[in-house]
Amino acid sequence: MKNNIEEGKNIAIVSHITIIGTIIAIIMNNDKKNAFASFHIRQTLGIFLLFFALGYPVGLFDDWMISSSLYIFIFILWSYSFVSALQGQTNMIPLLGGFFQKFFKNVT
């Protein structure tokens, strides 16, 4: 298991670098399916898509407090996932991690 984590750690970290990094990580993980990398790809894909899905409706409010709350919420989720990847752990993000794992199970 430790070897599996070390092999997938770079891909997991790349997946956290914007949505483009997530797409690159999916491509990198296609050849040699790594469970650790797949876990983090699903988490970050969910975080980025959640940001895009909530960004438009929140932007309609035209209020900096509401917009700031969204950015802070997404940053906290992203930070939690990123630190988990750096430490070689598979900690699901609070509230939505299990949903992301089930919803994106066919992605990687």
N, C-alpha and C positions, 0 to 999 in steps of 0.2 A: 504493500500500500504506500509506503514512504517513497519508493521509487516512482510510483504512479503520480504522486503529488509533485515531485521534483520535475518530472517530465512535462507536466501540464501547467506548471506555475507561470512560465513565460507567456503562454497562450492566455491564461486567466488574467494576467496583468494587462496584456494588449487589449483584451476585451473591454477593459474599463476606460480606454482612451477614446472617448467620443463614440458616436454610433458607427463611424467608419472603422474604428478599431474593433468594434464588435463584429462587423462584417468580415474584416480581415481575419479575426480569430476563428470565425465559423469556417472560413476557407482553410485556414491552417489546421484545424482540427478534423477536417474531412478525411484526410489520409489515414491518420492513426488515431482512432477515437480514444480520447482520454477522458475518463469519468470526471476527474477533478476540473479539467478545463471546460467540459460540457456543463457542469453545474454552474460555474461562474459565467459562462456565456449566456445561459438561460436567465440568470439573475440580472445581468447588466442589460440584456435585450429588453427584459421587462421594465427595468428602471427607465431606460431611454424612451421606450414606447409610451410608458405612463406619462412621462414629461411632455411628449408631443400631444398625447390625447387630452391632457388637462390644460396644456398651455393656451390653446385657443379659447376655450370657455372662460378661463381665468382672466385672459387678456381683455375680454369684453367688459369686465368690471371697471377697467381704467382706474384702478386704485393701486398705488404703490405698496400698500400694506398687504393686500391680497396677493399681488404678484410676488412680493418678497417672501411671503409665507410658502408659496409653491416652490420657489427656488431653494429655500432653506430645507424644506421637507425632502426634496429630491437630492440635495447635497448630502443630507444626513444618511439617506438610504444608500447613496453611491459610496460615501466614505466608509460606512459599515461593511459593505461588500468588498471594497478595495482593501481595507485592512485585513479582512478575512482571507483574501487571496494572497496577500503578502505574507501572512503568517502560516499559510498552507492549511487553512481550515475550511470546512464547508458549512459555514453558519448561514442559514437562510435569513434574508432581511425580514425585519418585523412586519407583521400584518399580511404582506403580499408574497413572501418568498415561496410558500407552498403552492400558491396559485400559479406563480410563474413557472415553477418546476413542472407542474402538470400541464399547463397550457402550451408550453414550448418543448414538450418532451420529444417531438419529432424533428426539431430544428437541428439538434446535434446528437 
